[in-house]
Amino acid sequence: MAKNAAISLSDYRAELPHEAIELLGAIRDWNNVQLAIEEDTIWLKGFTEEQAIAAEIRQLPGLVLYTLRDGLLFRKDALVPAKKMRSALLWSPLEKALRLSWPSFNHNYFGIHEQVAVQLVQRDEEQTAFALSAPLKEIRSTILHTPKFKLDLLQWTLAGDRALILGTPLLAFPGQTYWKRDGHLLPSGLDFEFKNMSPLLQQKYNPDQSNWLLWHTDGSYLAIPKTMIKKLSLSSLRLTENIY
């Protein structure tokens, strides 16, 4: 009996530039298709053979369709692979992922159905720590023994009832560290579930870029006005402790 050479649903991969995400509305009802974000690239998978040659797909600008064999991506009729498929992508149903683009918000009112649930997930990528949150007293005891030239590289402000230190290189303060992305401060080791959320959340919550958005592990955030950030020094810490 001849072996069935038909391509299964999981063997198709489509690659297209990130800016084309606004054009995916034409296929958002393809419930079998999934989407993942890699840097400036969108990946799609799960097509049927009929969908792979449909006009809705062929009309997407910059789209390249591959077949996946043994972890390698082949263009149509090619004998040599074009590239290796990355294995650590976070896939999500297409309809769910496209809800994040928010194409028609009323900017004067965000209703119940327009609320976006933000989730932070573990990432393997290593990021440079840019900020750190710690109790005021622990910060003060550390900088008592820190040379001034090292402190001059850092700034700080209050974030709730804790000190938030910003700058690089950070000193060996005890506390929670954060890395920066597009004006967000994200807990080290975590990132948005969908990377394309980053500029969209800035557009929604920080359109004038006047704040740092400090994210907690539960998906909530605290807006930190940049005007409240000052140079790190023992005197400024003591003054704040006296006030509070």
N, C-alpha and C positions, 0 to 999 in steps of 0.2 A: 504494500500500500504506500502510495507516495506521501511524503511528509508535507503537511500543510505549511506553505511558506507565507501565508497571510500575516501581515503585521498586526500585533495585538494592540489594545488600547494604550498600554504603558510604553510602547516602543517609539511613539512620536514625541519629539520635543520641538518647541518653537521658541526662537530667540528674537527679541525686538527691543529697540531703545526705550528707555524709561519714559520719555516724553510721549510715547504712543499710548500710554495707559488711558488717556481720555477718550481714545477711539475704540476701546474694548467693549463699550456699551452694546455694540451690535451683536456680541456673542455672549453677553452676560447670562442668558438663559440656557447656555450649554452646561447643564448641571454636572456632567461628567468631567469637565475640564477644570484643572487646578492651576494656580498661579504661585510663583515665588519671585522674590526680588534679590538680585545680586548686584551690589554697587549700582551702576547706571543701566543695568540690564534687567528686562522682564523675561521670565521663563514660563512657558505654558506646557502642560502635558495632559494626557488622557484623551486625546482626540480619537474619534472613529475614523476609518478610512474615508468615509463620505465627508466628514468635517474637514479633514486635512486638505481636501481639494476644493472646498466651498469658496464662493466669491467673498464671503465675509472675512475669511482668512487671507486670501490672496491680495485683497485691497489694502491690508494694513501696511503702512510705510515702514521700510527697513526690516520687515520680518524675514527670518531665515528658518526654513523647516528642515529638521533633521530626522533621521531614524537612529535609535539607540541600540548598539550591539556591543555587549561585553564592556559596558561603561564608556564606550567611544561614540562620538557623534559623527554621522555620515550625511553629507548632502545627497540630494536625489541623484541616483545612478552613479555616485562616486565609489571608487574602489578603495581609496585612501581616506582615513578619518580626518575630519577637519579639526577636531579638538577632543579633549577629554571632558566628560560631563562631571560637574562638581556634585559631590554626594551629600554635602552638609546643608542643603537648602531647606528652608521652612515652607512647606507647601500648604496652601489653603484653598478651599472651594472658590471658584472665580467670582460667584455672586457676593460672597462674604468680603473678599478682598476689594472689590470695586466699590463697596459702600464707603471706603475710606477716602474716596476722591472728592466727596462733597461738592458736586458741580453746581447746585442751585440753592445754596443757603440764602435765607433772608438774614442779612447781617445785622438787622435791628432786633431780631428775636430768634432764639434757638429753642424750638419746641421739644416735646418729649421724644418724638420719633427721630430727632436730629442729634440726640446725644450720642457720643462716641465712647465706647468702653475701651480704655487704654490698658493694655497688658504688657508687662515687661517679662522678657524671657532670657534664659541663659544663652550666652554667645561664647564661641571658642576663640574669637579674635582677641588679641591682647591690645588693650588701650592704655594710653598714658594717663595717670591720675592727675587731675587738674584742680580738684577741690577736696576739702575734707571738713566734716562736721564733727565737733567734739564739745564737751562741757567747757565753759569759760575757765574754770579753775584749773583744769588739766592743761589748757593752752597756756595759761599764764606761767605755770610751773615749768613748762618746757622752754619758753622763750627767755626766761631768766638767765639761761645758760647758753643762749644762741647768739653768735656774733651779729652785729647790726647789719653788715653787708649782706648776710643771708636773709634777714628780715625785709630788707629793702626790695627784694624780688617778689614779695607777697603782699596781698591785700586781704581784708576781712570785713565781715559784717555780722549782724545777728540774724539767725534763721530760726525763728521761734524762740526757744530758750537756750539755744546752743550757738557757739561761734562757728561761722563758715569761713574757712581759709581758702583763698584762691591764688593760683599761680604755680609756676614750676621753676626749679624743682621744689616739691613739697618737702617739708621737714618731717622727721619721724614722730609726728603727733599721733596719739592714740585716737581712733574714731573711724567713722565710715568715710571711705573715699568715693569720689565721683570722677567721671570723664565727661568731656564736653562734645556735643554734636549740635550744630545749627542753633546755638543759643540755649540748648538744654543742658542740664547737669544730671547725668544718669548714674545710678549706683554702679560701681565697678563690677564687671562681669555680666551686666544686664544691658539689654537694648530693647527697643520697641519690637513688638511681635512682627509688625510690618514696617520695614525701614522707610517706606515712602510716607509714613505718618509724620516723620520729623518736621519737614517744612510745612505740612498742613496744620499741625498743632501750633506752630509758631504763628501762622497766618490767623488762626482762630483766637489764641489766647495772648499773643504778644505781637500784634501787627506793627507797632512802632519800635520794636526791638529795645524797649526801655528796661526790660527785666531779664534776669536769668530765671529760667523755669527749673526749679529743683524737684526732681521726681523721687517719690518713695516707692518701695518695692510693691506696694499694693495698687499702683497705678494712679495714685493721687499726686498732686504737685503743690508747691509753694512758690509764689512769684516773689523774687528778690529784686527790689528796685536797684538799678545800677548806681543811682545817685547816693545810695546809702553805703556804698562800698568805699572803704578808706584804707590807707597804708597800715600795715601791721606793725604795731609797736606796743611796748609794755604800758606806756602812758595812756594810749587810746583804750587798751583793755581795762585798765584800772578806772578810767573815767566812766566807761560803760557799766562796770560793776557797781560803781558808786550810785549811778542813776537808777539801776534796776535792783 
